[in-house]
């Protein structure tokens, strides 16, 4: 067992910024088998469904308390024309999905089906508009179709298609990756388009849109600055409403190169640690973009959004390369845990995030194979962290970097933690990245007395060797190889009037500890 891997102090009576529940958002693009087969099976399918939406996936995802779902993309969004996906399905045109496998789809899943899915999930919609190949009028008409309640033309069209009342739409994305698949634009070019589309994406019939400007790739801070210059003058006006309510950026954890990303399941210790180092980089990127935004918006009226994140590996052998289907191991769950801690620590500015993607694509929550479905390790990490949603972040002080590992010249802490409090309940997240040794952790809890309600751990089965501890994953023949279990090696003791949380974390594990304040 390693020496004390973490010494930390948490002030229970000094709550920080709210951890916005929308940091736990999901992403569903028309990509591979995410929408078709993942969510949509059709009303005539033998797979149990409601209106064509498969119910086993819905029932599983309800466990995550998904706060928002982003759709229809992604790169697909900027070639998608929403009118193709409304009206009688038999009359909808077929379109080519040129971005992902160059397949032809029949638009069976469109606006009405997506909003029905959101209703079944109990989640808020995040709709991405077509800025790359679409028009401003198309954007204005879609917003009217979605949210207007009177007798306007698009509201009438919606009623003709069977929906009387407008929907409540929370987030509205102004394109996607305009620096790449969304148009190969310069920052100034996109800024002008974003201003235009934002103006015509109006708040109608009491619905208030949160408009998300499509932001930077990774550390392109100049892109963020260009967008923030568009809103800074308005932020000083008597009407403080900015043109955009959020500015996004994208970052994927890739252990290799874009051309050779590495296997999702067959990797060595060097690839594992490189993955962890790159996952930790998200913290620096969040802080970098936040610093740029602070210069123009010191009161954080405009949110930062990380609306695409997650692991990206080579596709599973024998699958269509354009479908981005990959397995999901304990390594993926640990990447998620590292991101959650970074999100919680930067909750003042970062208020929206979407993991890519929810079903059958990249770092998925669930995988399907015909009528079969399984929950991935990442699913369990999200489920275990649901208690952080809308809780107040608690700052973790004086973290000792004992056990830090040199990875490609970077000192990488092998234990990561964060904490939050909500309605008298405290949730502490503890992650041990070391696949070769358990970690004993001590956290001093100041400013209140707590009782221990229990702890849950996600890890490989006991006794797994280092490589298996991070490569273990669920299959359709063994869907519970990785599943949460109670952790008994945890206690809260009182020393000199101060609570001390002690836990022994298994190798390569993610743990959440539940505490109650009096």
Buried (B, 14 or more C-beta within 10 A) or exposed (E): EBEBBBBBBBBBEEBBBBBBBBBBBBBBBBBBBBBBBBBBBBEEEEBEBEEBBBEBBBEBBEBBBBBBBBBBBBBBBBBBBBBBBBBEBEEBEEBEBEBBBEBEBBBBBBBBBBBBBBEBBEBBBBBBBBBBBBEBEBBBBBBBBBBBBEEBEBBEBBEEBEBEEBBBBBBBBBBBBBBBBBBEBEBEBBBEBBBBBBEBBBEBBEBEBBBBBBBBBBBBBEBBBBBBEBBBEBBEEEEEEBBBBBBBBBBBBBBBEEEEBBBBBEBEEEBBBBBBBBBBBBBEBBBBBBEBBBEBBEEBBBBBBBBBBBBBBBBBEEBBEBBBBBBBBBBBBBBBBBBBBBBBBBBBBBBBBBBBBBBBBBBBBBBBEEEEBBBBBBBBBBBBBBBBBBBBBBBBEEBBEBBBBEBEEBEBBBBBBBBBBBEEBBBBBBBBBBBBBBBBBBBBBBBBBBEBEEBBBBBBEEEBEBBBBBBBBBEEEEBEBBBBEEBEBBEBEEEEEEBBBBBBBBBBBBBBBBBEBE
